[in-house]
Amino acid sequence: MKKMIPLSIPNFEGNERKYVDDALDQGWVSTGGAYITTLEKNLAEFVHTHNVAACQSGTSALHMSMVDCGVLPGDMVIVPTLTFIAAVNPVKYQFAVPVFMDCDDSLCLDPNKLRQFCEEECRKEDGKLIHKKTGKHVKVVVVVHVFGNMADMENIMDIAGEYHLQVIEDATEALGTRYTEGRYTGKYAGTIGDYGAYSFNGNKIITTGGGGAVTAKTSEIVDHLRYLSTQAKDDPHYYIHNEVGFNYRMTNLQAALGVAQMEELEDFIERKHKNYDLYKGLFEDFELGKILGFRKGTYSNQWFYSLVIDRTKVKGTMRDIITRLEENGVQTRAIWGLIHEQKPYSDSLAYKMEKAPYYSSCVLNFPSTTQLTEEAIVYSADAIKDVLGEFAE
């Protein structure tokens, strides 16, 4: 198989061209138009929430959420270290202070460490959580549903309620993931906390080229987020602005693409499940690595597949492994470098890091795109086995 098997690429098998051409024909190409409204309505219906605002990216959704929940300069925001940096940068946009938290075996934020931090490093004071050492207000926790895997929201929401924390869900990789058991049965990722952010980047389960969406616990809050995304314009006829807003609104062209993608979303998720099950069988007895599963009691969109490499047996660097697989026509990637070790955050507080460094060193993402054929999946699995075997001791 000579052609490169891609990691995750967009799938345009539906009405994408038809709807984009229609938007062009109507002349509505910027931040106004019917496709934006339709996409917002369809998203809200899909995740069973009251209101959704379409915006420019998952990052802008996270940023506006922090603005709306009152993150101010000097406030502390608890964030995961094992994530893409876009989940953390909005903290800096607000001149706030990130506190980096470890992950559990799901790769999502560890609720046990979260509780320990709140209990041991902080105190409650006048309905606020105060960091003992610095006196700073710990205001928000950002929870990322990594690769479509639901974080332990039952425990996290309990802790947040007990310690006066607002919860921003980064569901940028988890559109369609939902609980099937427990007190949140039927609740979708992004609709459990105070705010929820989604991303429609080119590699996500649906795409608008670049784009995102945000929801919140009340429809009124979402309306305010939509208002902020359009430069906080208060008068439709005059340029009156009573708040500092942002140029974060999604365009109608992007939304046209998104409306078509939403029509295919359920089918995309079904394909993800079928492909994951095939991979799982192929790696079942593999001694050099194990496929990472998804949380029990949930229905995941299974956006990205991960192999946890046995580092006691495989000694090659991740760069060497990825390069070798690329030579064999299989695109893979390493999981992210830990954010608290990145230059912009190297002086930040990182609390009891144990599992995140381990997973950062051994997780390999492999082809997860919805267009995969059975032949491509078998070839990818065989190539991964062969290459890891080359680096095994």
N, C-alpha and C positions, 0 to 999 in steps of 0.2 A: 504494500500500500504506500505509494509515493506521495500522495497529496497529504498535507498537514492536517491532522485531526485537531480541530480547534477546542480550546478550553471552554469558552462560552461566548457565542455570537448571537446577534438578533435573528429572529425568525419572522419573515414577512410572507406568510402564506395566505393571508386573508384580504381584507378590504383596505389595506394601508394606502396603496396608490390611488384608489378610487376616492377615498376621503381627503387625502392631501390635495389631489387635483381639484376636488370640489371647493376646498378652502381657498385655493389659488384662484379659481374661477369667480368666487364670491368677492375676492379682494380682501378678505379678513385674514391677515397673515401675522399680525402683531398680538398685543395683549388683550384684545377684545374679540369676541366671536362666539358663535353657538357651540362650537366643538369643545371649548373650555367648560362651558356650563354642563354639557352632556357628559364629559369625562368625569367631572366632579360628582354628578348625580350617580353615574354608574359605579364609581369607586365607593361612594357611601353605601350604596345598596349591596355591593359585593362584600364589604367587611362589616355590614350590619351596624352602621353608625349613622348619626343624624346629619352630618355635614362634613365636607372635605373641601379644602382649598388647594387648587393646583398651583405649583410654583416652579422655580427654575431648576431646583436640584434638591436632593436629600439634605445637603449641607444647609441650604437656605431654610428648609423646613425646621431643622434643628436650631438654627440661629434665631429664627423668629419665635420659636417655642421658648428659648431662654430669655429673649426680650420680654415676652408676654408674662412669663412667670416671675419676672422681677430680679433676674440675676444682675447684680451690680458689681462695679469694680471692687475687688477685695473679697467678694463672696467666694466660698468654696463649692466646687461641683465635683461629685464623685463620678469617675469615669473608668471604663475598663482599659487595661493596657494592651490586651490582645484584641485589636480591632484595626480598621482602617483609620488613618489619622483624621479624616473628615468628621468622625464622630466626636473628636476632641477639640479641634480648632475653634469651633464657635465659643468655647469657654474663653479662649484668648481674645476673640472678637469683643467680648464683653469686659475685658480686662479683669476677669475673674481668675481663680486659682484652682487648677485641677488637682484632684487627689486620685491617684491611680490604684485600682483594685485588681486583685488576682482573678483568675477564671476557675471554674470547676471543670469536671470532665466532659461537660457539654460544649466547652470553649466559651460559654457565656459567663457573665459576672457571677462570682461566688457569693451566694447570700450569707453563708456562714462567716466569711471574712467581713462582709458588709456589717453584719450584726456586731462582730467583735470590735470593729473600728468605732461604731457608734457607742458601744458600751464602754470601751476601754480608753478611747482617745478623745471622747467628747462628753459634754454634759448638756442636759436640757435646762433651758432658762427662758421663762416668759414665752412659751410656745415656740421656741426656736432650738435648733441644735447648734451648740457652740463648740468649736475645736479648742480643747483645753490649752494647748501649747501656744497658739497664736491669737486666740480670742475671736477668730473669724467665724462668721455665720455659715454653716454648712447647709446649703439651701436645696440642692437638687442632686438626684442620682440619674445618670444616663445609662440605660440598659439596652445593649445591642443583642438582637436575636441573630447570632452568628450563623451564616450560611443557610438561613431559613429555619434554624433550630430554635424553638421557643425557649427563652430563659425561664428560670424557676420563678414565675411571676407570683405564685401564691405566697411564697416566703418573702419575696422582695416587697410586695405590697403590704404585707403585715409589718415588716420592719419600717417601711416608709411611713406608715400610719403611726406607728409607735414613736418614731423619732422626728416627726414633723418635716419629712422630706417630700418634695414634689418629684414625680417620676416622669421622665421623658423617655419614651420608647423609641429606640432607633430600629425601626422595622424595615429599613432600606433594602434588606436582603430577604425579607420574610412576608411579602405580600401573598396572602392566601393561607398562611400558617394559622392554625387555630387549636384551641383546646377541645378535646373530645371527652374528657373526664374531669371530675373535681368541681370546685365552686365556680370556675370560669368556663364551664362547658359551653361551647358555641361562640365564645369570645375570640376575636381575631387579634393576632399580633398588631400592636399599634392602637388598640382600642381599650386597653386595660388600665394603663397609667393615666396621668393627667394630660399628656400630649403624645402624639404618635407621628413619626416621620417615615415617608416612603421615598424610594428612589426609582427612577426610570432611565438610568444610565444604559448605555449600549449593551452591557453585559448582564443586565438584570433579567428577571423572568419575563417582564414586558418592558418595552422601551419607548420613549418618545424622542430618542436621539440624545437628549439631555433633558432632565426634568425631574420633578418630584411632587409630593403632595404632603399635606399636614392635616391632622385632625386633632381634636381635643375633647375634654370631658363634657363641654356644653357647646351647643350650636352658636351661642353668642361669642364665645372665645374664638371659634373658627372664623366667624365673620370679622372679628378684629384682626386675626392673622391675615385674612384676605386683604383687608384694608391696609395693613402694613406693607403687604407685598406690592401694592400699587402706589407707592410713595406717599401713603397716608393722605390722599386727596379728599378733602371734606366737602367740596362744592363741585358739582359736575360742570358748572359753567365758568367758574373763576378758580384761579390757582391759590386756593386757601388750604393751608396745611397746619394742623394743630398738634401733630406729633412728627417725630423723625421716622420716616418710612424707608423703604428699600425698593430697588428695581428687581423684584424677585418673582414677578408674575410669569406664569407659563404663557407661551404664545399659542395662538389658535392653530398654527401649522403643527406644532408639537402635539397639541391636544388631538388633532385629527388622526395623527399616527396612533396616539394612545387609545382613542375610541375603538379603532380597529384591533389593536392588541388586546384590549379587554374582552373582545368577543372570542378570543382564542385562549384566554388565560386558563380556564379549567382544563382544556385539552393539553396545554403546555405542562400543567402540574401532573396530569395523568402520565404523560410521557416521561417526566422526571422520575416518577415512581417506578414505572416499568424498567427504565434504564438502570436505576439504582438497584433494583432487585436482581437484574442480570449481573451487574458488577459484583454484588454481594455474593452471589453463588460462585463466580469465577475466583474470588479471593478467599473463599471460605477456609481452605486448608493452607493458605499461604503463610509461611513461617517468618517472613521478613517484614510483615506489616499487616495491619488490620483496618478494615473500613470502619470509619466512625459512624455510629448510629445516630438516631434522632430521638428526642425525649418521648418516653412512654406517656400515654394519655393525651397525646397531641396528634394532629394531622399536619405534617410539615409540607411546605412547598418543595422541599428537598432541592433547593436552588443549586447548591454546590456540594460536590462529593469530596471526601477527604480520606486519605490513607495515613494512618499513624505508623511511621516507619520504626522498626525495632532498632534503636541506636546501639544496642549491645552487640548487634550482628552486622549492621550496615555502617561502614565507616566513611564512605565518600561524603564530600560536602554537598549541601543541597544544590549549590550552583552547578557542580559537576554532574549531579544526577539529572537536573533539568536540561542541561546542555546535551547530555547524551541522549535523553529521550527526544529532544528536538531533532537531533540527527537521525533518529528513527521515525520521525514524522508524527510525534505525539506532543502536543503542547500541554505543559503543566506549569505550576507555579508553586513557590513556597508560600506559606502563610505569612502574615505581616511580621515585620520586626516590631519588637515591643515599643510602644509609644513613649514610655517613660525613659527609654534609653536613646531616643532621638534627640538631636541637638536642641530643638526649640523647647524641649521639656526635661532636659537632663538634670536640672536642679529642682524638679518637682518632687513632692512627697509620693512615695510608692509604698503601699502597705502590705507587708508580709507576702512577698512574691515567692511562690513555690511552683504551681502548676503551669503558669503562663510561660516561664522560661523553658520548661520541658517541652510543651507543645509547640512553641515557636521554633524549636530546633528539629522537630521530627514530623510535622504535618505537611503533606504534599497534596495539593489540589490537582485533579486530573479531569479529562474531558467530561463536561456535564451538559453540553448544549442539547437543545431539544431535537435537533436534526440528526442525532446520532443513529446510525444503523446498527443492527446486531453485529455485523461484520466489523464495523469500526470499534465497537465496544470490546469485542473479543481481541482484536488486534491491539488496542490500547492496554488492556489488562496483561496480555502476553508480553508486550514491550516493557511495561513497568516491572513485571516479574524478572524478565531477563536482565534489565539494567541494574536493578537492585541486587540481583545475583552477582553481577560483575563486581560490585562494590562490597560484597559480603566477605567476612573473614571467618 
